[in-house]
Amino acid sequence: MNGLPGQLAAYEITSGDSKTTMVVAAVSTGADLPSIVYMSVPDSKKELLPDINTVFKSIRAAGQ
């Protein structure tokens, strides 16, 4: 997350034959509360899984 302090968690949820990849991050921005970034990718759109890295690597603090 570009050197910003934070915590990232990724997990997979399964319901019947359906799977969804979930990713959530809490990122410190220097404000009183962290920013929360959330993304989910259903198995039916697994071609979007590389976008998870794109999204979370692009997180920047305001003004950077």
PDBQT receptor file of N, H, CA, C and O in Angstrom, charges set to zero:
ATOM      1  N   MET A   1       0.826  -1.170   0.000  1.00  0.00    +0.000 N 
ATOM      2  CA  MET A   1       0.000   0.000   0.000  1.00  0.00    +0.000 C 
ATOM      3  C   MET A   1       0.877   1.242   0.000  1.00  0.00    +0.000 C 
ATOM      4  O   MET A   1       0.614   2.231   0.684  1.00  0.00    +0.000 OA
ATOM      5  N   ASN A   2       1.927   1.141  -0.799  1.00  0.00    +0.000 N 
ATOM      6  H   ASN A   2       2.140   0.337  -1.354  1.00  0.00    +0.000 HD
ATOM      7  CA  ASN A   2       2.832   2.264  -1.041  1.00  0.00    +0.000 C 
ATOM      8  C   ASN A   2       3.436   2.858   0.216  1.00  0.00    +0.000 C 
ATOM      9  O   ASN A   2       3.536   4.078   0.344  1.00  0.00    +0.000 OA
ATOM     10  N   GLY A   3       3.836   2.007   1.141  1.00  0.00    +0.000 N 
ATOM     11  H   GLY A   3       3.754   1.016   1.037  1.00  0.00    +0.000 HD
ATOM     12  CA  GLY A   3       4.521   2.464   2.335  1.00  0.00    +0.000 C 
ATOM     13  C   GLY A   3       3.623   3.027   3.422  1.00  0.00    +0.000 C 
ATOM     14  O   GLY A   3       4.113   3.425   4.479  1.00  0.00    +0.000 OA
ATOM     15  N   LEU A   4       2.333   3.070   3.187  1.00  0.00    +0.000 N 
ATOM     16  H   LEU A   4       1.935   2.747   2.328  1.00  0.00    +0.000 HD
ATOM     17  CA  LEU A   4       1.416   3.553   4.212  1.00  0.00    +0.000 C 
ATOM     18  C   LEU A   4       1.176   2.439   5.231  1.00  0.00    +0.000 C 
ATOM     19  O   LEU A   4       1.016   1.282   4.842  1.00  0.00    +0.000 OA
ATOM     20  N   PRO A   5       1.150   2.760   6.516  1.00  0.00    +0.000 N 
ATOM     21  CA  PRO A   5       0.872   1.718   7.507  1.00  0.00    +0.000 C 
ATOM     22  C   PRO A   5      -0.582   1.268   7.381  1.00  0.00    +0.000 C 
ATOM     23  O   PRO A   5      -1.489   2.082   7.207  1.00  0.00    +0.000 OA
ATOM     24  N   GLY A   6      -0.781  -0.034   7.473  1.00  0.00    +0.000 N 
ATOM     25  H   GLY A   6      -0.045  -0.696   7.615  1.00  0.00    +0.000 HD
ATOM     26  CA  GLY A   6      -2.139  -0.548   7.366  1.00  0.00    +0.000 C 
ATOM     27  C   GLY A   6      -2.174  -2.052   7.555  1.00  0.00    +0.000 C 
ATOM     28  O   GLY A   6      -1.157  -2.689   7.830  1.00  0.00    +0.000 OA
ATOM     29  N   GLN A   7      -3.350  -2.595   7.403  1.00  0.00    +0.000 N 
ATOM     30  H   GLN A   7      -4.176  -2.077   7.180  1.00  0.00    +0.000 HD
ATOM     31  CA  GLN A   7      -3.567  -4.041   7.532  1.00  0.00    +0.000 C 
ATOM     32  C   GLN A   7      -4.455  -4.479   6.380  1.00  0.00    +0.000 C 
ATOM     33  O   GLN A   7      -5.489  -3.862   6.122  1.00  0.00    +0.000 OA
ATOM     34  N   LEU A   8      -4.060  -5.540   5.686  1.00  0.00    +0.000 N 
ATOM     35  H   LEU A   8      -3.221  -6.041   5.896  1.00  0.00    +0.000 HD
ATOM     36  CA  LEU A   8      -4.819  -6.072   4.567  1.00  0.00    +0.000 C 
ATOM     37  C   LEU A   8      -5.197  -7.510   4.870  1.00  0.00    +0.000 C 
ATOM     38  O   LEU A   8      -4.382  -8.272   5.388  1.00  0.00    +0.000 OA
ATOM     39  N   ALA A   9      -6.417  -7.881   4.555  1.00  0.00    +0.000 N 
ATOM     40  H   ALA A   9      -7.080  -7.261   4.134  1.00  0.00    +0.000 HD
ATOM     41  CA  ALA A   9      -6.873  -9.260   4.722  1.00  0.00    +0.000 C 
ATOM     42  C   ALA A   9      -7.582  -9.697   3.447  1.00  0.00    +0.000 C 
ATOM     43  O   ALA A   9      -8.384  -8.952   2.885  1.00  0.00    +0.000 OA
ATOM     44  N   ALA A  10      -7.279 -10.902   3.001  1.00  0.00    +0.000 N 
ATOM     45  H   ALA A  10      -6.627 -11.507   3.458  1.00  0.00    +0.000 HD
ATOM     46  CA  ALA A  10      -7.941 -11.482   1.824  1.00  0.00    +0.000 C 
ATOM     47  C   ALA A  10      -8.475 -12.846   2.213  1.00  0.00    +0.000 C 
ATOM     48  O   ALA A  10      -7.831 -13.594   2.948  1.00  0.00    +0.000 OA
ATOM     49  N   TYR A  11      -9.646 -13.158   1.718  1.00  0.00    +0.000 N 
ATOM     50  H   TYR A  11     -10.170 -12.551   1.120  1.00  0.00    +0.000 HD
ATOM     51  CA  TYR A  11     -10.250 -14.452   2.025  1.00  0.00    +0.000 C 
ATOM     52  C   TYR A  11     -11.231 -14.819   0.928  1.00  0.00    +0.000 C 
ATOM     53  O   TYR A  11     -11.618 -13.979   0.115  1.00  0.00    +0.000 OA
ATOM     54  N   GLU A  12     -11.626 -16.077   0.914  1.00  0.00    +0.000 N 
ATOM     55  H   GLU A  12     -11.311 -16.759   1.574  1.00  0.00    +0.000 HD
ATOM     56  CA  GLU A  12     -12.569 -16.577  -0.071  1.00  0.00    +0.000 C 
ATOM     57  C   GLU A  12     -13.819 -17.059   0.642  1.00  0.00    +0.000 C 
ATOM     58  O   GLU A  12     -13.739 -17.766   1.647  1.00  0.00    +0.000 OA
ATOM     59  N   ILE A  13     -14.958 -16.679   0.125  1.00  0.00    +0.000 N 
ATOM     60  H   ILE A  13     -15.023 -16.105  -0.691  1.00  0.00    +0.000 HD
ATOM     61  CA  ILE A  13     -16.235 -17.115   0.671  1.00  0.00    +0.000 C 
ATOM     62  C   ILE A  13     -16.856 -18.089  -0.320  1.00  0.00    +0.000 C 
ATOM     63  O   ILE A  13     -16.920 -17.809  -1.517  1.00  0.00    +0.000 OA
ATOM     64  N   THR A  14     -17.311 -19.226   0.178  1.00  0.00    +0.000 N 
ATOM     65  H   THR A  14     -17.259 -19.454   1.151  1.00  0.00    +0.000 HD
ATOM     66  CA  THR A  14     -17.954 -20.228  -0.659  1.00  0.00    +0.000 C 
ATOM     67  C   THR A  14     -19.385 -20.424  -0.196  1.00  0.00    +0.000 C 
ATOM     68  O   THR A  14     -19.653 -20.588   0.994  1.00  0.00    +0.000 OA
ATOM     69  N   SER A  15     -20.297 -20.404  -1.154  1.00  0.00    +0.000 N 
ATOM     70  H   SER A  15     -20.079 -20.270  -2.120  1.00  0.00    +0.000 HD
ATOM     71  CA  SER A  15     -21.712 -20.658  -0.879  1.00  0.00    +0.000 C 
ATOM     72  C   SER A  15     -22.235 -21.558  -1.984  1.00  0.00    +0.000 C 
ATOM     73  O   SER A  15     -22.440 -21.114  -3.113  1.00  0.00    +0.000 OA
ATOM     74  N   GLY A  16     -22.451 -22.826  -1.652  1.00  0.00    +0.000 N 
ATOM     75  H   GLY A  16     -22.284 -23.186  -0.734  1.00  0.00    +0.000 HD
ATOM     76  CA  GLY A  16     -22.848 -23.778  -2.688  1.00  0.00    +0.000 C 
ATOM     77  C   GLY A  16     -21.730 -23.935  -3.694  1.00  0.00    +0.000 C 
ATOM     78  O   GLY A  16     -20.602 -24.262  -3.325  1.00  0.00    +0.000 OA
ATOM     79  N   ASP A  17     -22.028 -23.705  -4.959  1.00  0.00    +0.000 N 
ATOM     80  H   ASP A  17     -22.944 -23.440  -5.259  1.00  0.00    +0.000 HD
ATOM     81  CA  ASP A  17     -21.019 -23.797  -6.023  1.00  0.00    +0.000 C 
ATOM     82  C   ASP A  17     -20.349 -22.452  -6.297  1.00  0.00    +0.000 C 
ATOM     83  O   ASP A  17     -19.445 -22.370  -7.129  1.00  0.00    +0.000 OA
ATOM     84  N   SER A  18     -20.777 -21.413  -5.615  1.00  0.00    +0.000 N 
ATOM     85  H   SER A  18     -21.511 -21.480  -4.939  1.00  0.00    +0.000 HD
ATOM     86  CA  SER A  18     -20.285 -20.065  -5.862  1.00  0.00    +0.000 C 
ATOM     87  C   SER A  18     -19.149 -19.700  -4.910  1.00  0.00    +0.000 C 
ATOM     88  O   SER A  18     -19.205 -19.997  -3.716  1.00  0.00    +0.000 OA
ATOM     89  N   LYS A  19     -18.118 -19.050  -5.454  1.00  0.00    +0.000 N 
ATOM     90  H   LYS A  19     -18.073 -18.809  -6.423  1.00  0.00    +0.000 HD
ATOM     91  CA  LYS A  19     -16.995 -18.561  -4.649  1.00  0.00    +0.000 C 
ATOM     92  C   LYS A  19     -16.798 -17.077  -4.941  1.00  0.00    +0.000 C 
ATOM     93  O   LYS A  19     -16.990 -16.618  -6.067  1.00  0.00    +0.000 OA
ATOM     94  N   THR A  20     -16.412 -16.339  -3.905  1.00  0.00    +0.000 N 
ATOM     95  H   THR A  20     -16.256 -16.712  -2.990  1.00  0.00    +0.000 HD
ATOM     96  CA  THR A  20     -16.096 -14.920  -4.057  1.00  0.00    +0.000 C 
ATOM     97  C   THR A  20     -14.817 -14.622  -3.294  1.00  0.00    +0.000 C 
ATOM     98  O   THR A  20     -14.674 -15.016  -2.137  1.00  0.00    +0.000 OA
ATOM     99  N   THR A  21     -13.890 -13.930  -3.937  1.00  0.00    +0.000 N 
ATOM    100  H   THR A  21     -14.006 -13.610  -4.877  1.00  0.00    +0.000 HD
ATOM    101  CA  THR A  21     -12.672 -13.481  -3.285  1.00  0.00    +0.000 C 
ATOM    102  C   THR A  21     -12.931 -12.095  -2.705  1.00  0.00    +0.000 C 
ATOM    103  O   THR A  21     -13.382 -11.192  -3.410  1.00  0.00    +0.000 OA
ATOM    104  N   MET A  22     -12.646 -11.939  -1.427  1.00  0.00    +0.000 N 
ATOM    105  H   MET A  22     -12.281 -12.673  -0.855  1.00  0.00    +0.000 HD
ATOM    106  CA  MET A  22     -12.872 -10.678  -0.719  1.00  0.00    +0.000 C 
ATOM    107  C   MET A  22     -11.525 -10.147  -0.230  1.00  0.00    +0.000 C 
ATOM    108  O   MET A  22     -10.691 -10.905   0.265  1.00  0.00    +0.000 OA
ATOM    109  N   VAL A  23     -11.324  -8.852  -0.371  1.00  0.00    +0.000 N 
ATOM    110  H   VAL A  23     -12.002  -8.236  -0.773  1.00  0.00    +0.000 HD
ATOM    111  CA  VAL A  23     -10.109  -8.206   0.129  1.00  0.00    +0.000 C 
ATOM    112  C   VAL A  23     -10.525  -6.904   0.801  1.00  0.00    +0.000 C 
ATOM    113  O   VAL A  23     -11.302  -6.128   0.245  1.00  0.00    +0.000 OA
ATOM    114  N   VAL A  24     -10.002  -6.672   1.996  1.00  0.00    +0.000 N 
ATOM    115  H   VAL A  24      -9.370  -7.302   2.448  1.00  0.00    +0.000 HD
ATOM    116  CA  VAL A  24     -10.294  -5.429   2.718  1.00  0.00    +0.000 C 
ATOM    117  C   VAL A  24      -9.000  -4.930   3.357  1.00  0.00    +0.000 C 
ATOM    118  O   VAL A  24      -8.194  -5.720   3.848  1.00  0.00    +0.000 OA
ATOM    119  N   ALA A  25      -8.814  -3.626   3.345  1.00  0.00    +0.000 N 
ATOM    120  H   ALA A  25      -9.469  -2.984   2.946  1.00  0.00    +0.000 HD
ATOM    121  CA  ALA A  25      -7.629  -3.031   3.967  1.00  0.00    +0.000 C 
ATOM    122  C   ALA A  25      -8.043  -1.828   4.802  1.00  0.00    +0.000 C 
ATOM    123  O   ALA A  25      -8.923  -1.059   4.414  1.00  0.00    +0.000 OA
ATOM    124  N   ALA A  26      -7.402  -1.678   5.942  1.00  0.00    +0.000 N 
ATOM    125  H   ALA A  26      -6.687  -2.302   6.256  1.00  0.00    +0.000 HD
ATOM    126  CA  ALA A  26      -7.509  -0.478   6.765  1.00  0.00    +0.000 C 
ATOM    127  C   ALA A  26      -6.162   0.222   6.642  1.00  0.00    +0.000 C 
ATOM    128  O   ALA A  26      -5.128  -0.347   6.992  1.00  0.00    +0.000 OA
ATOM    129  N   VAL A  27      -6.174   1.450   6.146  1.00  0.00    +0.000 N 
ATOM    130  H   VAL A  27      -7.014   1.912   5.862  1.00  0.00    +0.000 HD
ATOM    131  CA  VAL A  27      -4.936   2.169   5.847  1.00  0.00    +0.000 C 
ATOM    132  C   VAL A  27      -4.896   3.474   6.631  1.00  0.00    +0.000 C 
ATOM    133  O   VAL A  27      -5.830   4.274   6.578  1.00  0.00    +0.000 OA
ATOM    134  N   SER A  28      -3.811   3.676   7.352  1.00  0.00    +0.000 N 
ATOM    135  H   SER A  28      -3.052   3.026   7.395  1.00  0.00    +0.000 HD
ATOM    136  CA  SER A  28      -3.637   4.921   8.092  1.00  0.00    +0.000 C 
ATOM    137  C   SER A  28      -3.282   6.039   7.119  1.00  0.00    +0.000 C 
ATOM    138  O   SER A  28      -2.370   5.903   6.303  1.00  0.00    +0.000 OA
ATOM    139  N   THR A  29      -4.005   7.131   7.215  1.00  0.00    +0.000 N 
ATOM    140  H   THR A  29      -4.746   7.242   7.878  1.00  0.00    +0.000 HD
ATOM    141  CA  THR A  29      -3.748   8.288   6.353  1.00  0.00    +0.000 C 
ATOM    142  C   THR A  29      -3.276   9.491   7.154  1.00  0.00    +0.000 C 
ATOM    143  O   THR A  29      -3.080  10.575   6.606  1.00  0.00    +0.000 OA
ATOM    144  N   GLY A  30      -3.095   9.293   8.457  1.00  0.00    +0.000 N 
ATOM    145  H   GLY A  30      -3.254   8.412   8.903  1.00  0.00    +0.000 HD
ATOM    146  CA  GLY A  30      -2.718  10.394   9.319  1.00  0.00    +0.000 C 
ATOM    147  C   GLY A  30      -3.922  11.073   9.958  1.00  0.00    +0.000 C 
ATOM    148  O   GLY A  30      -3.760  11.897  10.857  1.00  0.00    +0.000 OA
ATOM    149  N   ALA A  31      -5.126  10.738   9.504  1.00  0.00    +0.000 N 
ATOM    150  H   ALA A  31      -5.257  10.068   8.773  1.00  0.00    +0.000 HD
ATOM    151  CA  ALA A  31      -6.347  11.281  10.097  1.00  0.00    +0.000 C 
ATOM    152  C   ALA A  31      -6.687  10.498  11.366  1.00  0.00    +0.000 C 
ATOM    153  O   ALA A  31      -6.015   9.521  11.698  1.00  0.00    +0.000 OA
ATOM    154  N   ASP A  32      -7.718  10.926  12.063  1.00  0.00    +0.000 N 
ATOM    155  H   ASP A  32      -8.264  11.719  11.793  1.00  0.00    +0.000 HD
ATOM    156  CA  ASP A  32      -8.125  10.243  13.289  1.00  0.00    +0.000 C 
ATOM    157  C   ASP A  32      -8.572   8.802  13.040  1.00  0.00    +0.000 C 
ATOM    158  O   ASP A  32      -8.359   7.928  13.880  1.00  0.00    +0.000 OA
ATOM    159  N   LEU A  33      -9.189   8.559  11.891  1.00  0.00    +0.000 N 
ATOM    160  H   LEU A  33      -9.362   9.270  11.209  1.00  0.00    +0.000 HD
ATOM    161  CA  LEU A  33      -9.669   7.217  11.548  1.00  0.00    +0.000 C 
ATOM    162  C   LEU A  33      -8.986   6.728  10.272  1.00  0.00    +0.000 C 
ATOM    163  O   LEU A  33      -8.671   7.534   9.396  1.00  0.00    +0.000 OA
ATOM    164  N   PRO A  34      -8.754   5.423  10.153  1.00  0.00    +0.000 N 
ATOM    165  CA  PRO A  34      -8.140   4.908   8.930  1.00  0.00    +0.000 C 
ATOM    166  C   PRO A  34      -9.147   4.913   7.778  1.00  0.00    +0.000 C 
ATOM    167  O   PRO A  34     -10.358   4.975   7.990  1.00  0.00    +0.000 OA
ATOM    168  N   SER A  35      -8.626   4.849   6.576  1.00  0.00    +0.000 N 
ATOM    169  H   SER A  35      -7.642   4.799   6.404  1.00  0.00    +0.000 HD
ATOM    170  CA  SER A  35      -9.475   4.642   5.405  1.00  0.00    +0.000 C 
ATOM    171  C   SER A  35      -9.673   3.150   5.230  1.00  0.00    +0.000 C 
ATOM    172  O   SER A  35      -8.761   2.366   5.493  1.00  0.00    +0.000 OA
ATOM    173  N   ILE A  36     -10.855   2.751   4.791  1.00  0.00    +0.000 N 
ATOM    174  H   ILE A  36     -11.595   3.388   4.578  1.00  0.00    +0.000 HD
ATOM    175  CA  ILE A  36     -11.160   1.355   4.549  1.00  0.00    +0.000 C 
ATOM    176  C   ILE A  36     -11.365   1.173   3.050  1.00  0.00    +0.000 C 
ATOM    177  O   ILE A  36     -12.143   1.890   2.421  1.00  0.00    +0.000 OA
ATOM    178  N   VAL A  37     -10.654   0.202   2.494  1.00  0.00    +0.000 N 
ATOM    179  H   VAL A  37     -10.022  -0.380   3.005  1.00  0.00    +0.000 HD
ATOM    180  CA  VAL A  37     -10.782  -0.130   1.076  1.00  0.00    +0.000 C 
ATOM    181  C   VAL A  37     -11.246  -1.574   0.998  1.00  0.00    +0.000 C 
ATOM    182  O   VAL A  37     -10.658  -2.456   1.624  1.00  0.00    +0.000 OA
ATOM    183  N   TYR A  38     -12.308  -1.817   0.225  1.00  0.00    +0.000 N 
ATOM    184  H   TYR A  38     -12.785  -1.100  -0.284  1.00  0.00    +0.000 HD
ATOM    185  CA  TYR A  38     -12.937  -3.124   0.151  1.00  0.00    +0.000 C 
ATOM    186  C   TYR A  38     -13.133  -3.491  -1.311  1.00  0.00    +0.000 C 
ATOM    187  O   TYR A  38     -13.486  -2.642  -2.130  1.00  0.00    +0.000 OA
ATOM    188  N   MET A  39     -12.904  -4.754  -1.634  1.00  0.00    +0.000 N 
ATOM    189  H   MET A  39     -12.617  -5.444  -0.969  1.00  0.00    +0.000 HD
ATOM    190  CA  MET A  39     -13.099  -5.223  -3.004  1.00  0.00    +0.000 C 
ATOM    191  C   MET A  39     -13.540  -6.669  -2.957  1.00  0.00    +0.000 C 
ATOM    192  O   MET A  39     -13.033  -7.455  -2.157  1.00  0.00    +0.000 OA
ATOM    193  N   SER A  40     -14.487  -7.021  -3.816  1.00  0.00    +0.000 N 
ATOM    194  H   SER A  40     -14.899  -6.383  -4.466  1.00  0.00    +0.000 HD
ATOM    195  CA  SER A  40     -14.885  -8.428  -3.937  1.00  0.00    +0.000 C 
ATOM    196  C   SER A  40     -14.948  -8.792  -5.410  1.00  0.00    +0.000 C 
ATOM    197  O   SER A  40     -15.374  -7.993  -6.244  1.00  0.00    +0.000 OA
ATOM    198  N   VAL A  41     -14.515 -10.015  -5.720  1.00  0.00    +0.000 N 
ATOM    199  H   VAL A  41     -14.169 -10.664  -5.042  1.00  0.00    +0.000 HD
ATOM    200  CA  VAL A  41     -14.528 -10.509  -7.092  1.00  0.00    +0.000 C 
ATOM    201  C   VAL A  41     -15.191 -11.884  -7.088  1.00  0.00    +0.000 C 
ATOM    202  O   VAL A  41     -14.649 -12.834  -6.523  1.00  0.00    +0.000 OA
ATOM    203  N   PRO A  42     -16.355 -11.993  -7.714  1.00  0.00    +0.000 N 
ATOM    204  CA  PRO A  42     -17.019 -13.294  -7.765  1.00  0.00    +0.000 C 
ATOM    205  C   PRO A  42     -16.273 -14.238  -8.714  1.00  0.00    +0.000 C 
ATOM    206  O   PRO A  42     -15.594 -13.799  -9.642  1.00  0.00    +0.000 OA
ATOM    207  N   ASP A  43     -16.414 -15.524  -8.463  1.00  0.00    +0.000 N 
ATOM    208  H   ASP A  43     -16.966 -15.880  -7.709  1.00  0.00    +0.000 HD
ATOM    209  CA  ASP A  43     -15.751 -16.534  -9.298  1.00  0.00    +0.000 C 
ATOM    210  C   ASP A  43     -16.168 -16.416 -10.762  1.00  0.00    +0.000 C 
ATOM    211  O   ASP A  43     -15.396 -16.759 -11.658  1.00  0.00    +0.000 OA
ATOM    212  N   SER A  44     -17.384 -15.932 -11.008  1.00  0.00    +0.000 N 
ATOM    213  H   SER A  44     -18.011 -15.652 -10.280  1.00  0.00    +0.000 HD
ATOM    214  CA  SER A  44     -17.852 -15.782 -12.395  1.00  0.00    +0.000 C 
ATOM    215  C   SER A  44     -17.084 -14.694 -13.149  1.00  0.00    +0.000 C 
ATOM    216  O   SER A  44     -17.174 -14.606 -14.374  1.00  0.00    +0.000 OA
ATOM    217  N   LYS A  45     -16.333 -13.869 -12.424  1.00  0.00    +0.000 N 
ATOM    218  H   LYS A  45     -16.259 -13.941 -11.429  1.00  0.00    +0.000 HD
ATOM    219  CA  LYS A  45     -15.523 -12.800 -13.035  1.00  0.00    +0.000 C 
ATOM    220  C   LYS A  45     -14.059 -12.941 -12.632  1.00  0.00    +0.000 C 
ATOM    221  O   LYS A  45     -13.372 -11.938 -12.433  1.00  0.00    +0.000 OA
ATOM    222  N   LYS A  46     -13.571 -14.189 -12.509  1.00  0.00    +0.000 N 
ATOM    223  H   LYS A  46     -14.128 -15.003 -12.670  1.00  0.00    +0.000 HD
ATOM    224  CA  LYS A  46     -12.211 -14.411 -12.004  1.00  0.00    +0.000 C 
ATOM    225  C   LYS A  46     -11.129 -13.784 -12.871  1.00  0.00    +0.000 C 
ATOM    226  O   LYS A  46      -9.987 -13.662 -12.428  1.00  0.00    +0.000 OA
ATOM    227  N   GLU A  47     -11.461 -13.382 -14.107  1.00  0.00    +0.000 N 
ATOM    228  H   GLU A  47     -12.389 -13.481 -14.467  1.00  0.00    +0.000 HD
ATOM    229  CA  GLU A  47     -10.478 -12.687 -14.942  1.00  0.00    +0.000 C 
ATOM    230  C   GLU A  47     -10.132 -11.315 -14.354  1.00  0.00    +0.000 C 
ATOM    231  O   GLU A  47      -9.152 -10.692 -14.761  1.00  0.00    +0.000 OA
ATOM    232  N   LEU A  48     -10.937 -10.849 -13.398  1.00  0.00    +0.000 N 
ATOM    233  H   LEU A  48     -11.733 -11.355 -13.067  1.00  0.00    +0.000 HD
ATOM    234  CA  LEU A  48     -10.674  -9.569 -12.738  1.00  0.00    +0.000 C 
ATOM    235  C   LEU A  48      -9.760  -9.699 -11.518  1.00  0.00    +0.000 C 
ATOM    236  O   LEU A  48      -9.395  -8.686 -10.922  1.00  0.00    +0.000 OA
ATOM    237  N   LEU A  49      -9.385 -10.914 -11.135  1.00  0.00    +0.000 N 
ATOM    238  H   LEU A  49      -9.681 -11.737 -11.619  1.00  0.00    +0.000 HD
ATOM    239  CA  LEU A  49      -8.543 -11.101  -9.947  1.00  0.00    +0.000 C 
ATOM    240  C   LEU A  49      -7.246 -10.291  -9.990  1.00  0.00    +0.000 C 
ATOM    241  O   LEU A  49      -6.854  -9.756  -8.953  1.00  0.00    +0.000 OA
ATOM    242  N   PRO A  50      -6.557 -10.168 -11.135  1.00  0.00    +0.000 N 
ATOM    243  CA  PRO A  50      -5.345  -9.323 -11.153  1.00  0.00    +0.000 C 
ATOM    244  C   PRO A  50      -5.620  -7.868 -10.794  1.00  0.00    +0.000 C 
ATOM    245  O   PRO A  50      -4.714  -7.156 -10.360  1.00  0.00    +0.000 OA
ATOM    246  N   ASP A  51      -6.861  -7.421 -10.972  1.00  0.00    +0.000 N 
ATOM    247  H   ASP A  51      -7.597  -7.999 -11.324  1.00  0.00    +0.000 HD
ATOM    248  CA  ASP A  51      -7.203  -6.036 -10.622  1.00  0.00    +0.000 C 
ATOM    249  C   ASP A  51      -7.116  -5.775  -9.130  1.00  0.00    +0.000 C 
ATOM    250  O   ASP A  51      -6.978  -4.625  -8.713  1.00  0.00    +0.000 OA
ATOM    251  N   ILE A  52      -7.195  -6.821  -8.319  1.00  0.00    +0.000 N 
ATOM    252  H   ILE A  52      -7.307  -7.756  -8.658  1.00  0.00    +0.000 HD
ATOM    253  CA  ILE A  52      -7.042  -6.643  -6.869  1.00  0.00    +0.000 C 
ATOM    254  C   ILE A  52      -5.678  -6.037  -6.579  1.00  0.00    +0.000 C 
ATOM    255  O   ILE A  52      -5.576  -5.067  -5.827  1.00  0.00    +0.000 OA
ATOM    256  N   ASN A  53      -4.630  -6.600  -7.166  1.00  0.00    +0.000 N 
ATOM    257  H   ASN A  53      -4.712  -7.388  -7.777  1.00  0.00    +0.000 HD
ATOM    258  CA  ASN A  53      -3.284  -6.042  -6.963  1.00  0.00    +0.000 C 
ATOM    259  C   ASN A  53      -3.200  -4.612  -7.475  1.00  0.00    +0.000 C 
ATOM    260  O   ASN A  53      -2.592  -3.757  -6.830  1.00  0.00    +0.000 OA
ATOM    261  N   THR A  54      -3.800  -4.348  -8.621  1.00  0.00    +0.000 N 
ATOM    262  H   THR A  54      -4.294  -5.043  -9.144  1.00  0.00    +0.000 HD
ATOM    263  CA  THR A  54      -3.773  -2.999  -9.191  1.00  0.00    +0.000 C 
ATOM    264  C   THR A  54      -4.411  -1.997  -8.235  1.00  0.00    +0.000 C 
ATOM    265  O   THR A  54      -3.854  -0.927  -7.992  1.00  0.00    +0.000 OA
ATOM    266  N   VAL A  55      -5.563  -2.337  -7.700  1.00  0.00    +0.000 N 
ATOM    267  H   VAL A  55      -6.016  -3.207  -7.898  1.00  0.00    +0.000 HD
ATOM    268  CA  VAL A  55      -6.281  -1.430  -6.800  1.00  0.00    +0.000 C 
ATOM    269  C   VAL A  55      -5.478  -1.174  -5.532  1.00  0.00    +0.000 C 
ATOM    270  O   VAL A  55      -5.286  -0.022  -5.144  1.00  0.00    +0.000 OA
ATOM    271  N   PHE A  56      -5.005  -2.238  -4.880  1.00  0.00    +0.000 N 
ATOM    272  H   PHE A  56      -5.161  -3.175  -5.196  1.00  0.00    +0.000 HD
ATOM    273  CA  PHE A  56      -4.353  -2.055  -3.590  1.00  0.00    +0.000 C 
ATOM    274  C   PHE A  56      -2.947  -1.475  -3.724  1.00  0.00    +0.000 C 
ATOM    275  O   PHE A  56      -2.467  -0.825  -2.795  1.00  0.00    +0.000 OA
ATOM    276  N   LYS A  57      -2.279  -1.693  -4.849  1.00  0.00    +0.000 N 
ATOM    277  H   LYS A  57      -2.668  -2.221  -5.603  1.00  0.00    +0.000 HD
ATOM    278  CA  LYS A  57      -0.971  -1.068  -5.061  1.00  0.00    +0.000 C 
ATOM    279  C   LYS A  57      -1.097   0.412  -5.405  1.00  0.00    +0.000 C 
ATOM    280  O   LYS A  57      -0.129   1.163  -5.284  1.00  0.00    +0.000 OA
ATOM    281  N   SER A  58      -2.281   0.833  -5.832  1.00  0.00    +0.000 N 
ATOM    282  H   SER A  58      -3.067   0.223  -5.931  1.00  0.00    +0.000 HD
ATOM    283  CA  SER A  58      -2.458   2.233  -6.237  1.00  0.00    +0.000 C 
ATOM    284  C   SER A  58      -2.920   3.126  -5.093  1.00  0.00    +0.000 C 
ATOM    285  O   SER A  58      -3.115   4.323  -5.305  1.00  0.00    +0.000 OA
ATOM    286  N   ILE A  59      -3.100   2.596  -3.900  1.00  0.00    +0.000 N 
ATOM    287  H   ILE A  59      -2.942   1.623  -3.728  1.00  0.00    +0.000 HD
ATOM    288  CA  ILE A  59      -3.543   3.407  -2.760  1.00  0.00    +0.000 C 
ATOM    289  C   ILE A  59      -2.450   4.412  -2.396  1.00  0.00    +0.000 C 
ATOM    290  O   ILE A  59      -1.289   4.052  -2.201  1.00  0.00    +0.000 OA
ATOM    291  N   ARG A  60      -2.847   5.658  -2.313  1.00  0.00    +0.000 N 
ATOM    292  H   ARG A  60      -3.790   5.950  -2.472  1.00  0.00    +0.000 HD
ATOM    293  CA  ARG A  60      -1.921   6.733  -1.948  1.00  0.00    +0.000 C 
ATOM    294  C   ARG A  60      -2.626   7.657  -0.965  1.00  0.00    +0.000 C 
ATOM    295  O   ARG A  60      -3.847   7.813  -1.004  1.00  0.00    +0.000 OA
ATOM    296  N   ALA A  61      -1.853   8.255  -0.101  1.00  0.00    +0.000 N 
ATOM    297  H   ALA A  61      -0.862   8.129  -0.069  1.00  0.00    +0.000 HD
ATOM    298  CA  ALA A  61      -2.418   9.274   0.796  1.00  0.00    +0.000 C 
ATOM    299  C   ALA A  61      -2.735  10.519  -0.027  1.00  0.00    +0.000 C 
ATOM    300  O   ALA A  61      -2.064  10.788  -1.024  1.00  0.00    +0.000 OA
ATOM    301  N   ALA A  62      -3.728  11.264   0.371  1.00  0.00    +0.000 N 
ATOM    302  H   ALA A  62      -4.273  11.045   1.181  1.00  0.00    +0.000 HD
ATOM    303  CA  ALA A  62      -4.095  12.495  -0.340  1.00  0.00    +0.000 C 
ATOM    304  C   ALA A  62      -2.889  13.407  -0.436  1.00  0.00    +0.000 C 
ATOM    305  O   ALA A  62      -2.134  13.570   0.523  1.00  0.00    +0.000 OA
ATOM    306  N   GLY A  63      -2.719  13.998  -1.605  1.00  0.00    +0.000 N 
ATOM    307  H   GLY A  63      -3.332  13.866  -2.384  1.00  0.00    +0.000 HD
ATOM    308  CA  GLY A  63      -1.612  14.913  -1.815  1.00  0.00    +0.000 C 
ATOM    309  C   GLY A  63      -0.334  14.261  -2.296  1.00  0.00    +0.000 C 
ATOM    310  O   GLY A  63       0.673  14.940  -2.498  1.00  0.00    +0.000 OA
ATOM    311  N   GLN A  64      -0.363  12.937  -2.484  1.00  0.00    +0.000 N 
ATOM    312  H   GLN A  64      -1.181  12.386  -2.320  1.00  0.00    +0.000 HD
ATOM    313  CA  GLN A  64       0.849  12.244  -2.978  1.00  0.00    +0.000 C 
ATOM    314  C   GLN A  64       0.737  11.948  -4.443  1.00  0.00    +0.000 C 
ATOM    315  O   GLN A  64       1.655  11.373  -5.028  1.00  0.00    +0.000 OA
TER     316      GLN A  64
